[in-house]
């Protein structure tokens, strides 16, 4: 079994890489920073590979697409970025970078993977609960995750006839170096390892097309979905 994980040098991506390696997968870890990837590969041990690539660039994306011409059992589209602040007050260039990584890269790599995926293969696109409950101050990020969820659900239907499973994974607040959890109730906060383990259970059981990681997050997201949209958005703000 072979798995390719993007955004693998930290957070949820790193947890995916270590969890998959422990489960017997040969992991190809993709991220921007060569030094962090080298540290991860040292932790994973022999039999694994890495690719230093910036998926917001044409060259980095193409290099990753070329890796996917090899037969992989699993692709985890995890790499993502967010810009915090009101949309009109933040850099347009930064917002477009969010679109490039969170949407363009996801679509490009999913297309490359599915072109050669065999029955039994699986694609996990890491979305977010904010795709369903958008948060002011993270407007572009929330919108990209709504796209990822919707895109994944259609792929789930399109690919199931050929035996390829597609899953949108929607974590809530996850304690990583790029995401603080200050002010968030502890019962809503997960570790990256919690998220990765839940996703792999869903892949094994062919759950989906969308799962929310963590029971508390699932209940909170469902409850927010019952509220009028203006109330839900104000609450998330």
C-alpha positions in Angstrom: 0.0 0.0 0.0 1.2 3.5 -0.9 0.0 6.8 0.3 0.8 10.4 -0.7 0.1 13.1 1.9 0.3 16.8 1.2 1.1 19.3 3.9 2.9 16.4 5.7 5.5 18.3 7.6 3.3 19.5 10.5 -0.1 19.3 12.1 -2.8 17.0 10.6 -0.6 16.1 7.6 2.2 14.9 9.8 -0.2 12.9 11.9 -1.5 11.3 8.7 2.0 10.4 7.7 3.0 8.8 11.0 -0.4 7.0 11.4 -0.3 5.6 7.8 3.3 4.5 8.2 2.4 2.6 11.4 -0.5 1.0 9.5 1.9 -0.4 6.9 1.7 2.2 4.2 4.7 3.4 2.2 4.3 7.1 2.6 5.3 9.9 0.2 5.3 13.1 2.3 4.9 16.3 0.4 5.5 19.8 1.9 7.4 23.0 1.2 10.3 22.7 3.8 13.0 20.2 3.1 14.4 20.3 6.6 11.0 19.4 8.2 10.5 16.6 5.7 13.9 15.2 6.5 13.0 15.1 10.2 9.7 13.4 9.4 11.4 10.8 7.2 13.9 10.1 10.0 11.0 9.4 12.3 9.1 7.2 9.8 12.1 5.0 9.1 13.1 3.2 5.9 10.7 2.5 3.1 9.2 6.0 2.8 9.8 9.0 0.5 9.4 12.7 0.4 9.0 15.6 -2.1 9.7 19.2 -1.3 7.2 21.2 -3.3 5.2 24.4 -3.0 1.7 23.5 -4.3 0.9 27.2 -4.9 3.4 27.2 -7.7 3.1 25.7 -11.1 6.4 23.8 -10.7 5.6 22.4 -7.3 2.1 21.3 -8.4 3.5 19.6 -11.5 6.2 17.8 -9.6 3.5 16.3 -7.3 1.3 15.4 -10.3 4.2 13.5 -11.8 4.5 11.5 -8.6 0.9 10.5 -8.9 1.5 8.7 -12.2 2.8 5.9 -9.9 0.1 3.6 -8.5 -1.0 5.0 -5.1 -3.5 3.4 -2.8 -4.4 6.6 -1.0 -4.1 10.3 -1.6 -4.6 12.7 1.3 -5.1 16.2 0.0 -4.3 17.9 3.3 -2.2 21.0 2.4 -4.1 24.2 3.2 -3.7 27.8 4.4 -5.9 30.5 5.9 -5.8 34.3 6.0 -7.2 35.8 9.2 -9.0 39.2 9.1 -11.8 40.9 7.3 -11.7 40.3 3.6 -11.5 43.9 2.4 -8.7 44.7 4.9 -6.4 41.8 4.0 -4.2 41.4 0.9 -5.9 40.2 -2.2 -2.7 38.3 -3.1 -2.9 36.4 0.1 -6.5 35.5 -0.5 -5.7 34.3 -4.0 -3.0 32.1 -2.5 -5.6 30.5 -0.3 -7.7 29.8 -3.4 -4.7 28.3 -5.2 -3.7 25.9 -2.4 -7.1 25.0 -0.9 -8.9 24.6 -4.3 -6.7 24.6 -7.4 -4.2 22.2 -5.9 -6.9 19.9 -4.5 -8.6 19.7 -7.9 -5.4 19.2 -9.8 -4.1 16.4 -7.5 -7.5 14.7 -7.3 -7.7 14.6 -11.1 -4.2 13.1 -11.4 -4.8 10.5 -8.7 -8.2 9.4 -10.0 -6.9 9.1 -13.6 -4.9 6.0 -12.5 -6.7 4.9 -9.3 -7.5 1.2 -9.0 -10.5 -0.4 -7.3 -10.0 -0.2 -3.5 -8.1 3.1 -3.7 -9.2 6.1 -1.7 -9.0 9.9 -1.8 -9.3 12.0 1.3 -9.8 15.7 0.9 -9.3 17.6 4.1 -12.1 20.1 4.5 -13.3 21.8 7.7 -16.4 22.3 9.7 -16.1 26.0 8.6 -17.2 24.8 5.2 -20.6 24.3 6.7 -20.6 27.1 9.3 -18.6 30.0 7.8 -16.7 32.2 10.2 -16.3 36.0 9.7 -12.6 36.8 9.7 -12.0 33.6 7.7 -14.2 34.3 4.8 -12.1 33.0 1.9 -10.9 30.0 3.9 -14.5 29.1 4.8 -15.6 29.4 1.2 -12.7 27.2 0.0 -13.7 24.5 2.5 -17.3 24.6 1.4 -16.0 24.0 -2.1 -13.8 21.1 -1.0 -16.8 19.4 0.7 -19.1 19.8 -2.2 -16.5 18.7 -4.7 -15.7 15.6 -2.6 -19.3 14.6 -2.3 -19.8 14.7 -6.1 -16.6 12.7 -6.6 -17.8 10.1 -4.0 -20.9 9.5 -6.2 -19.0 9.5 -9.5 -16.2 7.2 -8.3 -18.1 4.6 -6.3 -19.1 2.5 -9.3 -15.4 1.9 -10.1 -14.6 1.0 -6.5 -12.7 4.1 -5.6 -13.7 5.8 -2.3 -13.7 9.6 -1.9 -14.1 11.2 1.5 -14.4 14.8 2.7 -12.9 15.0 6.2 -14.1 18.0 8.2 -12.1 18.6 11.4 -13.1 21.3 13.8 -10.6 23.2 16.0 -7.4 21.1 16.0 -4.4 21.9 18.3 -1.6 22.6 15.8 1.3 25.1 15.7 -0.7 27.2 13.1 -4.0 27.0 14.9 -4.5 28.2 18.4 -7.4 27.0 20.6 -7.6 30.0 22.9 -11.1 30.6 24.0 -12.4 27.4 22.5 -14.0 24.9 24.9 -11.7 22.0 25.5 -14.4 19.5 24.5 -14.3 21.0 21.0 -10.6 20.7 20.5 -8.9 17.7 19.0 -5.3 16.6 18.4 -4.0 16.0 14.9 -3.7 12.3 15.8 -7.4 12.1 16.7 -8.3 13.6 13.3 -6.0 11.2 11.3 -7.2 8.1 13.2 -10.8 9.0 12.6 -10.2 9.5 8.9 -8.5 6.2 8.5 -11.3 4.4 10.2 -13.7 6.1 7.8 -11.5 5.0 4.8 -11.4 1.4 6.1 -15.2 1.3 6.6 -16.0 3.2 3.4 -17.9 5.9 5.4 -18.8 9.2 3.8 -19.1 11.0 1.6 -18.5 13.5 4.5 -17.5 13.0 8.1 -17.0 15.5 10.8 -14.1 14.5 13.1 -15.2 14.2 16.7 -18.6 13.6 18.2 -18.7 17.0 19.8 -17.8 18.7 16.6 -20.5 16.7 14.7 -23.2 17.8 17.2 -22.1 21.4 17.2 -22.0 21.6 13.4 -25.4 19.9 13.1 -26.9 22.3 15.7 -25.4 25.3 14.0 -27.0 24.1 10.7 -30.5 24.3 12.3 -30.1 27.9 13.1 -31.0 30.7 10.7 -27.9 31.6 8.6 -27.7 35.1 10.0 -27.7 33.8 13.5 -25.2 31.1 12.8 -22.8 33.5 11.2 -23.1 36.0 14.0 -22.5 33.2 16.5 -19.4 32.0 14.7 -18.1 35.6 14.7 
